[in-house]
Amino acid sequence: MNISDRIEKYLKEEEDDDLDYDYDEFFDDSELMDRMVDFITSLEMDSLPEDKQIELGEIIDMVTEDEMEEAISAKRVKIDPAERRKRRREYRKKKAKIKMKLKRYRRTAQYKKYERMKKRKAKSGKTASGKRIRQFI
């Protein structure tokens, strides 16, 4: 008996015919949470038997606020123009700092050394630090 036969035998033993749900639909968390919240909110407490009312209350108590926030669809938050200007200013300031650091680094001897090594080692398919250049297809 080879390995593939053993794997097939193991998988046949593990199959459970009682499970008839779609795996993709079951593991889609966002859709599942939305459906659960819709179902729980649509239930009318008065029409349920007393034991089911208690069970529903326990389920609602177990669900944390974070999980409920995930289940509720996100709403767009309006950003006022002053906040937008502030964010844009911070973004530009950060980008300017990065550009200045790179500009200063390019003047250093270390950068120039790496540039020369890069040209030389590229011929043998390596980076300046000696690692193999990877080509992704």
N, C-alpha and C positions, 0 to 999 in steps of 0.2 A: 504494500500500500504506500503510494507516494504522498508527498506533502499536500498537493492539490486535492487529492481524494479525502484526506483527513480534514482539510479546511471545509470542503463541501459537506462532509458528514457532521462536523461541528455546527455549521450554520443551519443545517436542517433540524438538528436537535434543538437549537436555540429559538427557532421560529415559533411565534405564538399566534395562533389563528384567531384569538379573541380580539386582537387589536385591528380595527378597521378604519382608523383615522388617517388623514393625510399628514405625513410628517412635516412637509414644508409649511402647511397651514398651522400645524401645532406649534412649531418652533419660531414662528414669526411673532416676536414679543409684542411689538407695537399693536398689531391687529388683535392679538389675544387680549391684551390689557384693555383696549377700547371696547371689545365685545363684553368683557367681564364688567366693566364699569357701566355700560349701557344696560346690561341685564340686571345688575344689582339696583341701579337707580329706577328701573322700570317696575320693580316688584312693589306691590302694595302690601304693607305690613298687615292690614286688617283682614285681607283675604287668605293669608297663610295660617296654617295650624300653629299652635303655641310653641311646639318644639322647634319648628322651622324658623319662627320669629327669633327665638333665642340663638339658634345656630347662625342666622343671618347677622344678628347683632355682634356675635363673637367674631365673625369673619370681618365685618367692618372695623371692629376694634383692632384686629390683628394687622390690617393694612396700614402701613405707616404713611405719613404725609408725603414723603419723598416719592413713594410708589404711586400715590394718587396724583401727584403733580406730573409724573411721567405719563400716566394714563390719559390725563386731560390734554387735549391737543393744544399746541403752543399758539399763543396770540402774538401778533406783531406789536412791538413796543415802539411808540413814536418817539423819536429823538428830536429835541428842539434844536434849532440852528446854533445856539450858543454852545451846546454840548458837542455838536458835530464839528464846529470850528476848533474847540478845545482838543478833541481827539485827533483832528487833522494836524494841528500844531505839534502835538506830542509825537505823532508818527513821523512828521518831517524832521523834527529835532533828533529823533532816534536814528533815522536814516542818514542824516548829516554827520552824526558822530561816527557811524560805521564807515562812511566814505572818507572821513578825515583820518581814521585809524588806518585804513587801507592805503591811503595816500602816503602817510608817514612810513608804513611798513615797506612800501615799494622802494623807498629811498635807502633802506638798510642793506648792509653787505650780505646778510643772511638771505634776503629775498633774491638778490642778484645771483648768489651762489646756487640757490635752488633752481633758478631759471636756467642757468648753464647746465646743471645736472639733469634737468628735465629734458632738454634738447638732446643731450648725449644718451640718456638711458631710454628715451622713447624709441630709439632705433632698435633696441633689443626687447621692446615690449614691456618696459617697466616704468614705474613712476619715479619721481625724484627721490623718494624715500626708499626705493628698491622693491616696492610691491609690484606684483603682476598687474598689468592694465587689463581690466575686464571689459569685454565687449558684449553688450546685451542685444539680443536679436529681437 
